[in-house]
Amino acid sequence: MKLVLQLSRQDPALARAEAEALFPKAKALHSELLLVDGDAKTLGRLVMTRFAGKLVAEASNCERLRLPAYKSFAVRVSRVAGKESSSAIINSVAARVKGKVRLDKPKTVLRVFTDGKKYWATEQVYEHSAKGLAPRDVNARLVFHPTSLQPKYGRLLVNLTGVRKGKILDPFCGIGGILLEAADMGLSARGVEISEEYAEGARENAWFYRMEKKIKVDNADFLEWGGGEFDAIVTDLPYGKSSGLFGRERGELYLEAFRKMKKHSKVLVVMAHGDLRPLLKKAGWKIKQRFEMYVHRSMRRYIHVCSF
Ligand SMILES: C[S@@+](CC[C@H](N)C(=O)[O-])C[C@H]1O[C@@H](n2cnc3c(N)ncnc32)[C@H](O)[C@@H]1O
């Protein structure tokens, strides 16, 4: 099915990378709009897509859109560029669709995307809501840790691997922020954590969300861990303040870990506070994409998407 996606304005490049990882044949209609071929179910994974709709008509003038009839419908507009008012578009489209206009609980939401030059009329199939992630918010978990990732970021990192089905490994899993999101999206997740307390915390969080079957956690030093092969490694590295390095020098730990990761997967998505490019290259990883991510005013993180 052809879907039009409206990407988050906060960071369209990162949003596009997330969507393209899960819908590889994507075509950009505008920096904030993507046309993809795929199933609506996968859309539920995306955290940086605001809306998505099944394409039903496209035209260079909204009066030329050939639209089907609906039992009841409401028109909504996503105007990413251009000057035409949303209400003019709504009125023009609503006047030419057969069916009852219902602003609350319509059977179909007709979402019209426009960049001012073209109009894409869609039946809305997805609207992002942070509410779906709230149950796994760091403050809602059974075990809390201040450096644990919020669901949005854990999910984003997992999505950037492009893994739709399979197994992911987080070799520095803390209390399991990434593992929980991978499991929530139907993947099986393995964590390695050097601290006994945090490893147990990750297991307790998995139990709390009834994800014990999907999440396994080993209490081990990753550099000495034996484990197997995975579809991707997704991790958020310790940086030595509240998430400890356990007596190791940061650069040495990272380099050794990057070398070892190659034994476990060919795909790596890694986040850290700094630029990891020199160490990743030294360890033999190819950096396919790199993003600077704004977390809050005084915090920026860097995401590196790698393969070899
Ligand atoms: C930034 S935290 C991970 C947080 C995690 N992503 C979450 O959302 O809960 C990094 C973790 O790496 C662990 N760690 C440090 N050195 C390690 C090693 N050699 N092997 C395994 N884990 C290690 C730390 O104890 C810490 O919990």
PDBQT file of the ligand as one rigid body, heavy atoms in Angstrom, charges set to zero:
ROOT
HETATM    1  C1  LIG A 401      24.536   4.565  29.488  1.00  0.00    +0.000 C 
HETATM    2  S1  LIG A 401      24.262   3.123  30.440  1.00  0.00    +0.000 S 
HETATM    3  C2  LIG A 401      23.054   2.238  29.533  1.00  0.00    +0.000 C 
HETATM    4  C3  LIG A 401      21.656   2.685  29.819  1.00  0.00    +0.000 C 
HETATM    5  C4  LIG A 401      20.656   1.863  29.066  1.00  0.00    +0.000 C 
HETATM    6  N1  LIG A 401      20.706   2.128  27.634  1.00  0.00    +0.000 N 
HETATM    7  C5  LIG A 401      19.234   2.104  29.584  1.00  0.00    +0.000 C 
HETATM    8  O1  LIG A 401      18.427   2.696  28.832  1.00  0.00    +0.000 OA
HETATM    9  O2  LIG A 401      18.931   1.695  30.694  1.00  0.00    +0.000 OA
HETATM   10  C6  LIG A 401      25.711   2.174  30.163  1.00  0.00    +0.000 C 
HETATM   11  C7  LIG A 401      25.814   0.903  31.017  1.00  0.00    +0.000 C 
HETATM   12  O3  LIG A 401      27.006   0.201  30.661  1.00  0.00    +0.000 OA
HETATM   13  C8  LIG A 401      27.416  -0.541  31.802  1.00  0.00    +0.000 C 
HETATM   14  N2  LIG A 401      28.802  -0.995  31.590  1.00  0.00    +0.000 N 
HETATM   15  C9  LIG A 401      29.949  -0.304  31.761  1.00  0.00    +0.000 A 
HETATM   16  N3  LIG A 401      31.005  -1.072  31.421  1.00  0.00    +0.000 NA
HETATM   17  C10 LIG A 401      30.518  -2.274  31.005  1.00  0.00    +0.000 A 
HETATM   18  C11 LIG A 401      31.126  -3.456  30.499  1.00  0.00    +0.000 A 
HETATM   19  N4  LIG A 401      32.460  -3.576  30.366  1.00  0.00    +0.000 N 
HETATM   20  N5  LIG A 401      30.313  -4.484  30.145  1.00  0.00    +0.000 NA
HETATM   21  C12 LIG A 401      28.966  -4.390  30.263  1.00  0.00    +0.000 A 
HETATM   22  N6  LIG A 401      28.345  -3.299  30.761  1.00  0.00    +0.000 NA
HETATM   23  C13 LIG A 401      29.103  -2.235  31.114  1.00  0.00    +0.000 A 
HETATM   24  C14 LIG A 401      27.213   0.457  32.935  1.00  0.00    +0.000 C 
HETATM   25  O4  LIG A 401      27.117  -0.211  34.184  1.00  0.00    +0.000 OA
HETATM   26  C15 LIG A 401      25.908   1.149  32.522  1.00  0.00    +0.000 C 
HETATM   27  O5  LIG A 401      24.811   0.579  33.155  1.00  0.00    +0.000 OA
ENDROOT
TORSDOF 0
